[in-house]
């Protein structure tokens, strides 16, 4: 962040499926999300955090750096969705930037 700059935080919390009850876990096999469901969940969360839920209004095209943090149950962390979400983030911050500007995003998944 340069002189006179500021930071804004995009955030979104997406509830994946409700955890099964003890009886439900005993009676059924472990339920994992299919690829489409896990991809869609990550894509929706990232888009909402980028365009709807930010701590302050800002022109994303003027951003010089971005950090994408995803977290949740391992079965829901679809690698392809995270790569595509990072690409969307890069496009959002580079959309109206000047030629030659340094644009970087980093990804963290927990």
N, C-alpha and C positions, 0 to 999 in steps of 0.2 A: 504494500500500500504506500503510495507516494505522498508527498506533502499535499495537504488539503484533501486527501482522499478519505473514503470511509468504507466500511464493510456492511454488508447486509446478509442475513442468514435466511435461507429458504428452508422450510421444514414441513414435514408431513408425517403423520403416524398412521399406518395402515394395519388394522387388525386382520391377521390371517385367521384361519379357522379357530373356533373356540376349542380349547383343549378338552379331550373326551374325559368323561368321569372315570373313576376307578373301575366300575363295572363295565363301562364301554371299552376300556383298554383290555380288560380280561377276556371279553367276548369277541373282540375283533382284532384283525391284524393291524399293524401300524399303517396309518393312512398318510400317504405322501402326496404332495400336489403334483399335478401333471405339468409338463413344460409350459403349456399355454397359460395356465393359471398363475404359475410363479413369475413368468415373464410379464404378464399383464399387471400383476401387483406391483412389481418394481417400476415398470414404465409409468403407471398411473401416479405412484408416489413421487417420482422424480419430476414429472411434468407439473404436478400440483405445487410442489415446493418451488419450482422455477417461476411459474407464472401466476400463482394465486396466493401462496402463503409465505410472504417474506417479512422480515422484521422492519424493513424500510423500503419505500419505493426507490427504484434505481433503474438506470438505463443499462441493462445487462450487456449491451454491445460495447460499452466502454470499459467493461471489466478487464483486468489484466491477468487475474488468477481465479481459480475456482477449486473447491474441494468437494468431492462427492463421498458421502459416508452412508453406507447401507449396513443394516444389522437385522438379525432375525434368526430363526431356526435355520440350520445349515441346508435343509431340504428346500427351503424357499429362496436361497441365494443363487439364483440362476445366473451363471457366468455370462452367457450370451446377453441377457437382459442388462447386466451391469456394464458390459462393454458398450452396448447400444445407448444406455443412459449416459455414459461418459461422452459418447459421440454427440448426443443431443445437447449436453452441457457445453461442449466445445463449440458447437454451432451457435448456441445462444449467446455465448460471450464473444464470439468472433464475428457475429452477424453484421455489425455496422462499423467494425474497427478499421483503423487506417492500415494501409499496406505496410508491412514490415514490423508491425507491432508484435511484441512477444505475447503469445496467448498460451497459457498452460492450465491444465486441470490435473488433479491427482485423484486417485481413487483409493478408498479404504473400505474394507468389508470386515465385519466382525460377526 
